[in-house]
Amino acid sequence: MTQFALRCLGNPRLVGPGGEEIRLRTKKNLALLTFLAVEPQVAHGRDRLAELLWPGTSTSDSRHSLATALSVLRGKLGQSVFHAGRDSVRFNKTVVFTDISTL
C-alpha cells in the first residue's frame, strides 16, 4: 500500500509517497487531518469536529464544511484514509505515517 507521511512536529506538512509535498486547499483541512492522526484509535464525533474547526457557525453549515474537508482529504489520500460513519470519523493509520507515532 502506498503510504503518505504527515509531519506533525514543527510546521505540519503532508508528504506523498515520492517525497513531494502535498498542498491542501485550506489550513483547516491540514488541521483536521492532524487532529484525527493524533488519536487514530478514537472515533471522533462529527458534531465535535465541526464545532472545533468551525465554531460559531450553524450546525448544518459546520457539518457541511466538515464533509467537504473530508472529501478533499479523501481525494488527495484515497478513500481508505478514514473510517467514517454517519456520526463519527476515525483515522486509518495504515494510509498515513505520522512522526508522532514514533514518540
C-alpha positions as CSV (number, residue, x, y, z in Angstrom):
1,M,0.0,0.0,0.0
2,T,1.2,3.5,-0.8
3,Q,1.9,5.4,2.3
4,F,1.8,9.2,2.9
5,A,3.7,10.9,5.7
6,L,2.2,13.6,7.9
7,R,4.8,15.7,9.8
8,C,3.0,17.0,12.9
9,L,6.1,18.1,14.9
10,G,7.1,21.6,13.9
11,N,5.2,23.0,11.0
12,P,2.7,20.4,9.9
13,R,3.0,19.2,6.3
14,L,1.8,16.3,4.2
15,V,4.3,14.4,2.0
16,G,3.4,12.0,-0.8
17,P,5.0,8.5,-1.3
18,G,7.5,10.0,-3.6
19,G,8.6,12.7,-1.1
20,E,6.7,15.5,-2.8
21,E,4.8,17.9,-0.5
22,I,1.0,17.7,-0.9
23,R,-0.7,21.0,-0.7
24,L,-4.2,21.2,0.7
25,R,-6.8,23.8,-0.2
26,T,-7.1,25.3,3.3
27,K,-5.2,25.1,6.6
28,K,-8.3,23.7,8.2
29,N,-8.0,20.6,6.0
30,L,-4.5,20.0,7.3
31,A,-5.6,20.8,10.9
32,L,-8.4,18.2,10.6
33,L,-6.1,15.6,9.3
34,T,-3.6,16.3,12.0
35,F,-6.2,16.3,14.8
36,L,-7.5,12.9,13.6
37,A,-4.0,11.5,13.3
38,V,-3.1,12.3,16.9
39,E,-5.6,9.8,18.2
40,P,-6.1,7.3,15.4
41,Q,-7.8,4.8,17.7
42,V,-10.6,7.2,18.6
43,A,-13.8,7.6,16.6
44,H,-14.3,11.4,16.7
45,G,-17.9,12.6,16.6
46,R,-18.7,14.7,13.6
47,D,-20.5,17.3,15.6
48,R,-17.5,17.7,17.9
49,L,-15.1,18.1,14.9
50,A,-17.4,20.5,13.2
51,E,-17.7,22.7,16.3
52,L,-14.0,22.5,16.9
53,L,-13.0,23.7,13.4
54,W,-15.9,25.9,12.5
55,P,-17.0,27.4,15.8
56,G,-19.8,30.0,15.8
57,T,-21.2,28.5,12.6
58,S,-24.6,26.8,12.4
59,T,-24.6,23.1,12.9
60,S,-25.7,22.4,9.3
61,D,-23.0,24.8,7.8
62,S,-20.2,23.4,10.0
63,R,-21.2,19.8,9.2
64,H,-21.2,20.7,5.5
65,S,-17.7,22.2,5.9
66,L,-16.6,19.1,7.7
67,A,-18.0,16.8,4.9
68,T,-16.3,19.0,2.3
69,A,-12.9,18.8,4.1
70,L,-13.2,15.0,4.5
71,S,-13.9,14.8,0.8
72,V,-10.9,16.9,-0.1
73,L,-8.7,14.7,2.0
74,R,-10.0,11.5,0.5
75,G,-9.4,13.0,-2.9
76,K,-5.7,13.5,-2.0
77,L,-5.1,10.4,0.1
78,G,-7.6,7.8,-1.1
79,Q,-10.9,6.6,0.1
80,S,-9.5,4.5,2.9
81,V,-7.8,7.3,4.8
82,F,-10.8,7.4,7.2
83,H,-13.3,5.0,8.6
84,A,-16.3,7.3,8.5
85,G,-19.9,6.7,9.6
86,R,-22.9,8.9,9.9
87,D,-21.9,10.3,13.3
88,S,-18.1,9.7,13.6
89,V,-14.8,9.6,11.8
90,R,-11.7,7.6,12.6
91,F,-8.2,8.0,11.0
92,N,-6.7,5.0,9.3
93,K,-3.1,5.0,10.4
94,T,-2.1,2.4,7.7
95,V,-2.5,5.0,5.0
96,V,-0.6,7.9,6.5
97,F,2.5,7.6,8.7
98,T,2.9,10.3,11.3
99,D,6.0,11.4,13.1
100,I,4.2,11.5,16.4
101,S,3.7,7.7,16.2
102,T,7.5,7.4,16.8
103,L,7.4,9.3,20.1
